[in-house]
Amino acid sequence: MLTNERQKGNQRMKTQSTGLQTVMNWIGRILRLDTTAFDEIRAEPTATTAAVLVVFVSSLFAGLGSFLWAELPINDISGIGATEMLIKSFILGSIIQTGVWFLWVYFTYQILIRGFGARVEFAELIRTMGFAFVPVAASVFILLAGLAVPIGVIAFVMAALLTNIAIQRASDSDLGEATIANLIGFGIFAVFMGLFANVMEIAGTGGLAPGIFFFSLD
């Protein structure tokens, strides 16, 4: 009896490990521009949760970047409390960005099916676009104050380009259709994140947003 329980426990651990290895393998291939990974992600229903986690963890990295930007002594930035920054940008900002990301996917989906009559499943779009969001994790390097804006912009440009490929892999849309739908979806995402950057501002700098979106422009 005890042996059977141990075998079951080992099997569960093996399954979890294999799942993590698969996710990391997909991420590695995507970053190497092996776009066939999107085909596997699209076809794997259990990858939906992993895709959302990729978005959330990438957002956490972005939030960590804005937190360190404010707290590192070398950046000589004063008037920003560590606890407030941790809660608003790193924690709440990451959660909010993950939620707003669903608007990006949803409006992209609506443009594809209603505007272009493309064949695409919403869940498959979540999976592929979620994994395409991984370059946003590079926003952690906005901790370098002098390079914060270019690093943040580059991270999102990379994510947008990968997302374009992900959309094509998840649908029968062509490059032009995928690009238009993606730009509209991203535009809505950016507007909402810009609005959250102006909510509950910290020392007049930024609010409930991580990474490059932390910085309010008013």
N, C-alpha and C positions, 0 to 999 in steps of 0.2 A: 504493500500500500504506500509506504513511505517512498519507495523507489519510484513508483509511478508518479507521485506528486513531484518528485525531483525532476523526472524526465519532462513532465509537463511544464515545469518552471523553466527548465533549460530551453525548451522549445519556444516558449514565449519570448525569452531573452534573445534567442537567435532571430526570431521574426522581427523584433523591434530593431535589432542591430542591422539586419538586412535592409529594413525600411530606411534607416538613416543613411546607410551606405548608398542606397539607390538615389536618395535625394541629393546627397553630396556629389554623386557621380553626374547627375543631371545638371547641377549648378556648375560643376567644373567644365562640362562639355559646352554649356551655353556660353560661359565666359571665354572659351576657346573658339567660339562662333561655330560650333558643331550644331547646326539648327535641326538636325534629325532628332535631337533630344526632345524637341517640342512635339514631335509625332508620338513619341512614347508617353509623354506627359498627358497629351490630349486623350489618348486611348486608355489611360489608367484612372478609373473613377476614384480610387482611394487617394489619389494625389491632390484632391481638392483641398483638404485640410492642410496638407503640406504647403500648397501654394499660398494660402492665406498666412500661414506662419512665416513664409519667406518674406512676404510684404511686411508683416509686423516686426520681424527681427531686423530687416533692413531699415525700417523706420526707427527702431531702437538705436541702431548704429548711428543714424543721422542725428537723433536726439542726443546721443552721447557726444557727438561732435560739437553741437551747439552748447551743450553743458560745459565741455572742456574749454571751448572758445571763451566762455565767460569766466572760468575759474582758474585757468593756468596763469601763473604770475608773469610769464614772459609776454603775455598779450596786454598787460597793464590796463585792464578794464575794471573800473570800479563802480560801485553802486548797485551791483547785482548780487542778491543773496543766493548762496549755494542751494539751500533747501527749496526755495521758491523756484529756482531754475530747474532743479531735479524733478520736482513735481509737475510743473507746467510744461516744460519743453520735452524732457526725456520721457516721462511716464504718460501724462495726459496727451501730449503732442503726438506721441507714437500711436496711441490708441485712436485718436482722432484721424490721423493721416491714414491709418488702415481702413477706417470706416469710410472716409471720403474717397479712398481708392476704389471702392465698390461703385461709386458714381461714375468714375472714369470708365470702368468696365461696362456698366449698365448703359450709359449713353453711347458708347462705342457699339455695343450690341444692337441698340435701337436703330442707330444710323445704318448699320449693316443690313438688318432685316427689312426695315421700313423704307429706307432711302435707296438701297441698292438691290433689295430682294435676294440678298446672299443667304446661303444655307449655313447656319452656325448654331451650335448649342451653347446656351449661356454658361453652363457648368464647365464646358470645355474651354470657353474663353477665360473664365476665372482661373482655370489651371494653367493655361499657357501664359496669360498675361501676368499672373502672380509670379511665376518663375522668372519672367523677363524683367521684373522689378528689382532684381538682386543688385544691379550696379549702384542703386541708391545707397547701399551700405557703405560705399566709398565716401559718402558725405561725412563720415567720421573724421576725415582729414580737414574739415573746415575749422578744426581747432587751431589751425595756423591762420591767425587773424588776417595777415596780408594777402592770403590766397583763398580766403573763405568763399568769396563769390565765384571765382572761376572753377574751383573744385566742385562746389555745389551744382553749378550749371552743367559742367561736364558729366557729373554723375547722372543727372536727369536726362541729358541728351542721349547718353548711352542706353539708359532704360527705355527711352522713347523709341530709339532705333530698334532695339531688341523686341519691344512690344509690337512694332510694325510687322516684324517677321512672325512673331507669335500669332498675331491676328490672321495672317495669311495661312499659317499652318493649321489654324483651327477652323477656317472657313474656306469657301470657294471664291473669296473676293480677290481681285487683282491688286497690284501695288497701289494704284491711284485710289481705289475705293478704301483699301485698308488705311492709307495715309490720311485721307479726309476724315474717316470715322475716328481714327486715333487722335488726330489733332483736336477735333471737337471734344472728345472725351477728356483729353489731357487739359484742354483749355478750361473746362468746367472744374476739373480737379484743382487746377492752379488758382482759379478765382476763389473757390471755397477755402483753400489753404491760406490764401492771402487775407481773407476775411478773419480767419481764426488767428492769424498773426497779430491782428489788432484787438483781440479779446483778452482782457486781463493782462495788459502789458506789464513787462518787467522793466522798470527804470526807463520807460519810454522807448525801449529797443525792440521788443517783440513779445508775442504772447503764447497762445496754445498751439504751437507748431514746432516740429523738430527740424534740425538741419537748416538748409538754406531758406526754408519757408518761415523760420523763426523770426527773421528780420522784417519788421514792419516798415513800410515806406512812407508813412505820414510824418 
